[in-house]
Amino acid sequence: MLTITQITEETDKVIAGLEKKFVANAKEKVNEVISANNARRAAQTKRDEILTQVNAMSKQIGLSMKSGDTDAANAAKSSVKELKKEASKLEQEMVEAQEKVRNLLLTIPNVPHESVPLGKTAEDNIVERTGGPEVQLPNNAVPHWDLAKKYDLIDFELGVKITGAGFPVYKGKGARLQRALINFFMDQAAEAGYLEVEPPFVVNEDSGYGTGQLPDKEGQMYHCNLDNLYLIPTAEVPVTNMYREVILDESQLPIKNCAYSACFRREAGSYGKDVRGLNRLHQFNKVEIVRIDTPEHSYESLHEMIAYVESLVQKLGLPYRILRLCSGDCSFTSAITFDFEVYSAAQKRWLEVSSVSNFEAYQANRLKCRYKGKKGTTQLCHTLNGSALALPRIVAALLENNQTEDGIRVPEVLVPYMGTDIIK
């Protein structure tokens, strides 16, 4: 969340940023936070003054008792008792005002970076660059859901029987392809200097708040009511929360972690042809990269992460494009996001496979993730993450773009993991 210092010292800049993200009543929201914080400060100042007065009177009581002036001592004791009641009342006002400030801040999104283009929807995103080969498909080319059935790779109907729509069952070489991609992505991340971690796939409420998934206004997270735990929508959540309430040393930064996880998303309200097959699932596999960095270096890290994800789609031989998201299409917590899309030749459409984001200090403030600088000062870290990569649409594009009359070609980099160069 935004810091009070940021809101009070850069008020106009914060309001302008929120308006750029099309936040309704941005000025009123910011002013409400400032008002609640002023109320907290006023209560704290008055309480501190009373406690100073109490301390002084307590000393006087001692002197009066020593001199035998019990009447003066008793009168002072009575006054101290009333002052303590007033201090206690002010303490409660402080707590309530602080809670109000926090609750208000949880409803305010991150401010976009100055390089984020103005725009409301995905149509306003900017194509940074494109790459990859031009795909030539055979005349009888079909989409991946037909290929999955033809080669017995994925059973969507069986998933519906076991669980419901959006939970496919991968079989045979379809399951092998999932494992091959996960291992390939994890090996590539290790070579790039990312430390592998294996996090839990469920998190507690504090973790959800820490990375901004909670409060979950859209109801996109699966909630385990009995234990008040949440199934993770991405490994970003548990991995970033490893650094919740941690003070790091600047020499440790940037921290680079990677993790494989299953991901769970309710995807409420997602219907129609664009969600067919693997295009939108409730459960899917993904490898995530996470960085914890200093404010001075985080944008260098961001561009390193973009280059790394680009190297993955290049090695898989997929046509791709990189988008700089507009202000209205950036997530609640993001300061800037770049999306990767691969081209599905059979569907004749672009499929999003990765988002790489810098959250600046927004998540770190929620997490209380800080670092101690060389001069001994402590400040908030910057957090970043990216999909590297999400499997479903990668699989869709690989199956569709590599179909031939003889079978589905396996990209060269996956052959050692698959044990074959073609799926027949």
C-alpha positions as CSV (number, residue, x, y, z in Angstrom):
1,M,0.0,0.0,0.0
2,L,1.0,3.6,-0.4
3,T,2.9,5.1,2.6
4,I,1.5,8.0,4.7
5,T,4.7,9.9,3.9
6,Q,4.1,9.5,0.2
7,I,0.5,10.6,0.5
8,T,1.2,13.6,2.8
9,E,4.4,14.9,1.1
10,E,3.4,14.1,-2.6
11,T,-0.3,14.6,-2.3
12,D,-0.9,16.1,-5.8
13,K,1.4,13.5,-7.4
14,V,-0.5,10.7,-5.7
15,I,-3.9,12.1,-6.7
16,A,-2.7,12.5,-10.4
17,G,-1.4,9.0,-10.4
18,L,-4.7,7.5,-9.1
19,E,-6.7,9.6,-11.6
20,K,-4.4,8.1,-14.3
21,K,-5.5,4.7,-13.1
22,F,-9.1,5.9,-13.3
23,V,-9.7,5.6,-9.6
24,A,-13.1,7.2,-8.8
25,N,-13.1,10.0,-6.3
26,A,-9.3,9.9,-6.0
27,K,-8.9,13.3,-4.4
28,E,-11.6,12.5,-1.8
29,K,-10.0,9.1,-1.0
30,V,-6.6,10.7,-0.4
31,N,-8.0,13.6,1.6
32,E,-9.9,11.1,3.8
33,V,-6.6,9.3,4.5
34,I,-4.9,12.6,5.4
35,S,-7.8,13.6,7.6
36,A,-7.8,10.3,9.5
37,N,-4.0,10.5,9.9
38,N,-4.3,14.1,11.2
39,A,-6.9,12.9,13.8
40,R,-4.5,10.2,14.9
41,R,-1.6,12.6,15.2
42,A,-3.8,15.1,17.2
43,A,-4.9,12.4,19.6
44,Q,-1.3,11.2,20.0
45,T,0.0,14.8,20.6
46,K,-2.7,15.4,23.3
47,R,-2.1,12.0,24.9
48,D,1.7,12.6,25.1
49,E,1.1,16.1,26.7
50,I,-1.2,14.5,29.3
51,L,1.3,11.7,30.0
52,T,4.1,14.3,30.5
53,Q,1.7,16.1,32.9
54,V,1.1,12.8,34.7
55,N,4.8,12.1,35.1
56,A,5.4,15.6,36.6
57,M,2.4,15.3,39.0
58,S,3.6,11.8,40.1
59,K,6.9,13.3,41.1
60,Q,5.1,16.0,43.0
61,I,3.0,13.4,44.8
62,G,6.2,11.8,46.0
63,L,7.6,15.1,47.3
64,S,4.3,15.9,49.0
65,M,4.2,12.6,50.7
66,K,7.8,13.1,52.0
67,S,6.9,16.5,53.4
68,G,3.8,15.1,55.1
69,D,1.4,17.1,53.0
70,T,-1.1,14.3,52.5
71,D,-4.0,16.6,51.4
72,A,-1.9,17.9,48.5
73,A,-0.8,14.4,47.7
74,N,-4.3,13.0,47.6
75,A,-5.6,15.9,45.5
76,A,-2.8,15.3,43.0
77,K,-3.6,11.5,43.0
78,S,-7.2,12.3,42.1
79,S,-6.1,14.6,39.3
80,V,-3.7,11.9,38.0
81,K,-6.5,9.4,38.0
82,E,-8.6,11.6,35.8
83,L,-5.7,12.4,33.5
84,K,-5.0,8.7,33.0
85,K,-8.6,8.2,32.1
86,E,-8.3,10.9,29.5
87,A,-5.1,9.5,28.2
88,S,-6.7,6.0,27.9
89,K,-9.6,7.6,25.9
90,L,-7.1,9.3,23.6
91,E,-5.2,6.0,23.2
92,Q,-8.4,4.4,22.0
93,E,-9.0,7.3,19.5
94,M,-5.4,6.8,18.2
95,V,-6.0,3.1,17.6
96,E,-9.3,3.7,15.9
97,A,-7.9,6.4,13.7
98,Q,-4.8,4.2,12.8
99,E,-7.1,1.3,11.9
100,K,-9.2,3.7,9.7
101,V,-6.0,4.9,8.0
102,R,-5.0,1.3,7.3
103,N,-8.4,0.3,6.0
104,L,-8.6,3.3,3.7
105,L,-5.1,2.6,2.4
106,L,-6.0,-1.0,1.5
107,T,-8.6,0.3,-0.9
108,I,-6.2,2.6,-2.8
109,P,-4.2,1.1,-5.6
110,N,-0.5,1.7,-6.4
111,V,0.4,4.8,-8.4
112,P,1.6,4.1,-11.9
113,H,5.2,4.9,-13.0
114,E,5.5,7.9,-15.1
115,S,6.4,5.8,-18.2
116,V,3.1,4.0,-18.0
117,P,0.9,5.2,-21.0
118,L,-2.5,6.6,-20.3
119,G,-5.4,4.3,-21.3
120,K,-8.4,2.5,-20.0
121,T,-8.4,-0.9,-21.6
122,A,-6.2,-3.5,-23.2
123,E,-6.8,-1.8,-26.6
124,D,-4.7,1.1,-25.2
125,N,-1.6,-1.1,-24.4
126,I,1.5,-0.3,-26.4
127,V,3.4,-3.0,-28.3
128,E,7.1,-2.6,-27.3
129,R,8.5,-5.2,-29.8
130,T,7.7,-8.4,-31.5
131,G,9.8,-11.5,-32.3
132,G,9.9,-15.1,-33.2
133,P,9.4,-17.1,-36.4
134,E,6.5,-16.8,-38.8
135,V,4.4,-20.0,-38.5
136,Q,3.3,-21.9,-41.6
137,L,0.6,-24.5,-40.7
138,P,-0.7,-27.4,-42.8
139,N,-4.1,-26.9,-44.5
140,N,-5.8,-29.2,-42.1
141,A,-4.5,-27.4,-39.0
142,V,-6.8,-27.4,-35.9
143,P,-6.8,-25.7,-32.5
144,H,-5.1,-27.3,-29.5
145,W,-8.3,-28.8,-28.0
146,D,-8.8,-30.9,-31.1
147,L,-5.1,-31.8,-31.1
148,A,-5.3,-32.8,-27.4
149,K,-8.1,-35.2,-28.2
150,K,-6.5,-36.6,-31.4
151,Y,-3.2,-37.4,-29.6
152,D,-4.8,-38.3,-26.3
153,L,-2.8,-35.5,-24.4
154,I,-5.5,-33.7,-22.4
155,D,-8.9,-34.9,-21.3
156,F,-11.2,-31.9,-20.6
157,E,-14.3,-33.9,-20.1
158,L,-12.7,-36.2,-17.5
159,G,-11.6,-33.1,-15.6
160,V,-15.3,-31.9,-15.6
161,K,-16.3,-35.3,-14.2
162,I,-13.7,-35.3,-11.4
163,T,-13.9,-31.6,-10.5
164,G,-15.6,-29.3,-12.9
165,A,-14.8,-27.1,-15.9
166,G,-11.4,-25.5,-15.9
167,F,-9.6,-28.5,-14.3
168,P,-8.2,-30.6,-17.2
169,V,-6.5,-34.0,-16.9
170,Y,-3.2,-34.3,-18.7
171,K,-2.3,-37.8,-19.9
172,G,0.7,-39.6,-21.4
173,K,2.8,-37.2,-23.4
174,G,0.5,-34.3,-22.4
175,A,1.6,-34.9,-18.8
176,R,5.2,-35.4,-19.9
177,L,5.0,-32.1,-21.8
178,Q,3.9,-30.3,-18.6
179,R,6.8,-31.8,-16.6
180,A,9.2,-31.1,-19.4
181,L,8.3,-27.4,-19.5
182,I,8.4,-27.0,-15.7
183,N,11.9,-28.6,-15.6
184,F,13.1,-26.6,-18.5
185,F,11.9,-23.3,-16.9
186,M,13.4,-24.2,-13.5
187,D,16.7,-25.2,-15.0
188,Q,16.8,-21.9,-17.1
189,A,16.0,-19.9,-14.0
190,A,18.8,-21.6,-12.0
191,E,21.3,-20.8,-14.8
192,A,20.1,-17.2,-14.6
193,G,21.0,-17.0,-10.9
194,Y,17.6,-17.5,-9.4
195,L,17.5,-19.6,-6.1
196,E,14.8,-22.3,-6.3
197,V,12.3,-22.5,-3.5
198,E,9.3,-24.8,-3.1
199,P,6.6,-22.9,-1.2
200,P,3.3,-24.0,0.2
201,F,0.3,-23.8,-2.2
202,V,-2.0,-22.4,0.5
203,V,-1.4,-19.2,2.5
204,N,-2.8,-17.5,5.5
205,E,-4.7,-14.2,5.5
206,D,-1.6,-12.1,6.4
207,S,0.2,-13.4,3.3
208,G,-2.8,-12.5,1.1
209,Y,-2.8,-9.0,2.5
210,G,1.0,-8.7,2.2
211,T,1.1,-9.0,-1.6
212,G,-2.3,-7.3,-2.3
213,Q,-4.5,-10.3,-3.1
214,L,-6.6,-9.4,-0.1
215,P,-9.0,-7.8,0.4
216,D,-10.3,-9.9,-2.5
217,K,-13.0,-7.7,-3.9
218,E,-13.5,-9.8,-7.1
219,G,-13.7,-13.1,-5.2
220,Q,-11.0,-14.6,-7.4
221,M,-9.2,-16.6,-4.7
222,Y,-10.4,-20.1,-3.5
223,H,-11.0,-19.9,0.3
224,C,-10.6,-22.8,2.7
225,N,-13.2,-21.6,5.2
226,L,-12.6,-24.1,8.0
227,D,-8.9,-23.1,8.4
228,N,-9.2,-19.6,6.9
229,L,-6.5,-20.4,4.3
230,Y,-6.4,-19.4,0.6
231,L,-5.2,-21.4,-2.4
232,I,-2.5,-19.4,-4.1
233,P,-3.3,-17.7,-7.5
234,T,0.5,-17.6,-8.1
235,A,3.8,-18.5,-6.4
236,E,4.4,-14.7,-6.1
237,V,2.3,-14.8,-2.9
238,P,4.2,-17.3,-0.8
239,V,7.6,-16.5,-2.2
240,T,7.3,-12.7,-1.7
241,N,5.9,-13.3,1.8
242,M,9.1,-15.1,2.7
243,Y,10.4,-11.6,3.3
244,R,7.4,-10.3,5.3
245,E,8.6,-8.4,8.5
246,V,12.2,-9.0,7.5
247,I,15.0,-6.4,7.6
248,L,17.6,-7.3,5.0
249,D,21.1,-6.0,4.5
250,E,21.7,-4.0,1.4
251,S,24.5,-6.3,0.5
252,Q,22.0,-9.2,0.1
253,L,20.1,-7.3,-2.7
254,P,18.9,-8.0,-5.2
255,I,17.4,-11.3,-4.0
256,K,16.4,-13.6,-6.9
257,N,14.0,-16.5,-6.2
258,C,12.1,-18.8,-8.5
259,A,9.4,-21.3,-7.8
260,Y,7.1,-23.8,-9.5
261,S,3.6,-24.0,-8.2
262,A,0.1,-25.0,-9.1
263,C,-2.1,-21.9,-9.3
264,F,-5.7,-21.6,-8.5
265,R,-8.1,-18.9,-9.8
266,R,-11.8,-18.8,-9.7
267,E,-11.9,-16.7,-12.8
268,A,-15.5,-15.6,-12.0
269,G,-17.4,-14.3,-14.9
270,S,-15.1,-15.8,-17.6
271,Y,-17.2,-17.3,-20.3
272,G,-17.3,-17.6,-24.1
273,K,-15.1,-18.8,-26.9
274,D,-12.0,-17.0,-25.5
275,V,-11.9,-19.4,-22.6
276,R,-12.1,-22.7,-24.5
277,G,-9.5,-25.4,-24.0
278,L,-6.4,-24.2,-22.2
279,N,-7.1,-20.5,-22.7
280,R,-8.5,-20.0,-19.2
281,L,-8.3,-22.5,-16.4
282,H,-9.1,-22.6,-12.7
283,Q,-6.0,-24.7,-12.0
284,F,-2.7,-24.5,-13.9
285,N,1.0,-24.8,-13.5
286,K,3.4,-21.9,-13.6
287,V,7.0,-21.0,-12.8
288,E,7.5,-17.6,-11.1
289,I,10.5,-15.4,-10.7
290,V,10.6,-12.9,-7.8
291,R,13.1,-10.2,-6.9
292,I,13.6,-8.1,-3.8
293,D,15.7,-5.0,-4.6
294,T,16.6,-1.5,-3.7
295,P,14.7,1.5,-5.2
296,E,17.8,2.6,-7.1
297,H,18.3,-0.7,-8.8
298,S,14.7,-2.1,-9.2
299,Y,14.1,-0.8,-12.8
300,E,17.4,-2.3,-13.9
301,S,16.1,-5.6,-12.4
302,L,12.8,-5.1,-14.2
303,H,14.5,-4.9,-17.6
304,E,16.7,-7.9,-16.8
305,M,13.6,-9.9,-16.0
306,I,11.9,-8.8,-19.3
307,A,15.0,-9.9,-21.2
308,Y,15.0,-13.2,-19.4
309,V,11.4,-14.0,-20.1
310,E,12.0,-13.0,-23.7
311,S,14.8,-15.5,-23.9
312,L,12.5,-18.3,-22.9
313,V,9.9,-17.7,-25.6
314,Q,12.7,-17.3,-28.1
315,K,14.2,-20.7,-27.1
316,L,10.7,-22.3,-27.5
317,G,10.5,-20.9,-31.0
318,L,7.2,-19.1,-30.5
319,P,6.1,-15.9,-32.2
320,Y,5.7,-13.3,-29.4
321,R,5.1,-9.6,-28.6
322,I,5.8,-7.6,-25.5
323,L,3.2,-5.0,-24.4
324,R,3.7,-2.1,-22.0
325,L,0.3,-2.0,-20.2
326,C,-1.6,1.2,-20.1
327,S,-2.6,2.8,-16.7
328,G,-6.1,1.3,-16.8
329,D,-4.9,-2.2,-17.5
330,C,-2.3,-2.4,-14.8
331,S,-3.1,-4.4,-11.8
332,F,-4.2,-2.9,-8.4
333,T,-0.7,-3.4,-6.9
334,S,1.5,-2.8,-10.0
335,A,3.5,0.4,-10.7
336,I,4.4,-0.8,-14.2
337,T,3.7,-4.1,-16.0
338,F,4.9,-5.7,-19.3
339,D,2.9,-8.5,-20.7
340,F,4.2,-11.2,-23.0
341,E,1.9,-12.8,-25.6
342,V,2.5,-15.7,-27.9
343,Y,0.7,-16.1,-31.2
344,S,-1.6,-19.0,-31.6
345,A,-1.6,-19.7,-35.3
346,A,-4.6,-22.1,-35.3
347,Q,-6.7,-19.8,-33.2
348,K,-5.3,-16.7,-35.0
349,R,-5.0,-14.8,-31.8
350,W,-2.5,-13.6,-29.2
351,L,-2.4,-15.5,-25.9
352,E,-1.0,-13.9,-22.7
353,V,1.7,-16.1,-21.1
354,S,3.5,-13.7,-18.7
355,S,3.3,-10.5,-16.8
356,V,6.5,-8.9,-15.5
357,S,5.8,-6.2,-12.9
358,N,7.6,-3.7,-10.6
359,F,5.5,-3.0,-7.5
360,E,8.0,-0.5,-6.2
361,A,7.4,-0.1,-2.4
362,Y,3.7,-0.9,-2.5
363,Q,3.9,-4.5,-1.5
364,A,6.9,-4.0,0.7
365,N,5.0,-1.4,2.8
366,R,2.2,-4.0,3.4
367,L,4.8,-6.7,4.1
368,K,7.1,-4.4,6.2
369,C,9.9,-5.7,4.0
370,R,12.9,-3.4,4.5
371,Y,16.6,-3.2,4.1
372,K,19.4,-1.5,6.1
373,G,21.5,0.7,3.8
374,K,25.3,1.4,4.0
375,K,24.7,4.4,6.2
376,G,22.6,2.4,8.7
377,T,19.3,3.8,7.6
378,T,16.3,1.4,7.1
379,Q,13.9,1.8,4.2
380,L,11.4,-0.1,2.2
381,C,12.5,-2.5,-0.5
382,H,11.1,-2.7,-4.0
383,T,9.4,-6.0,-5.0
384,L,9.2,-7.4,-8.6
385,N,7.9,-10.6,-10.1
386,G,7.1,-12.3,-13.4
387,S,5.7,-15.4,-14.9
388,A,8.5,-17.5,-16.4
389,L,6.3,-19.0,-17.7
390,A,2.6,-19.9,-17.3
391,L,2.1,-23.3,-18.9
392,P,-1.5,-23.5,-20.3
393,R,-1.2,-21.0,-23.2
394,I,2.4,-22.0,-23.8
395,V,1.2,-25.5,-24.3
396,A,-1.7,-24.4,-26.5
397,A,0.7,-22.4,-28.8
398,L,3.3,-25.2,-28.9
399,L,0.7,-27.8,-29.9
400,E,-0.9,-25.6,-32.5
401,N,2.2,-23.9,-34.0
402,N,4.1,-27.2,-34.3
403,Q,1.5,-29.5,-35.8
404,T,2.5,-31.2,-39.0
405,E,1.1,-34.0,-41.2
406,D,3.3,-36.5,-39.2
407,G,2.6,-35.3,-35.7
408,I,3.5,-32.4,-33.3
409,R,7.1,-31.3,-33.4
410,V,8.8,-30.9,-30.0
411,P,11.0,-27.8,-29.7
412,E,14.7,-28.7,-29.7
413,V,15.2,-27.3,-26.1
414,L,12.5,-29.7,-24.8
415,V,13.7,-32.9,-26.5
416,P,16.0,-33.9,-23.7
417,Y,13.1,-33.5,-21.2
418,M,10.5,-35.2,-23.5
419,G,12.7,-38.0,-24.7
420,T,11.4,-37.5,-28.3
421,D,11.3,-34.9,-31.0
422,I,7.8,-35.6,-32.1
423,I,4.4,-36.4,-30.6
424,K,2.7,-39.0,-32.8
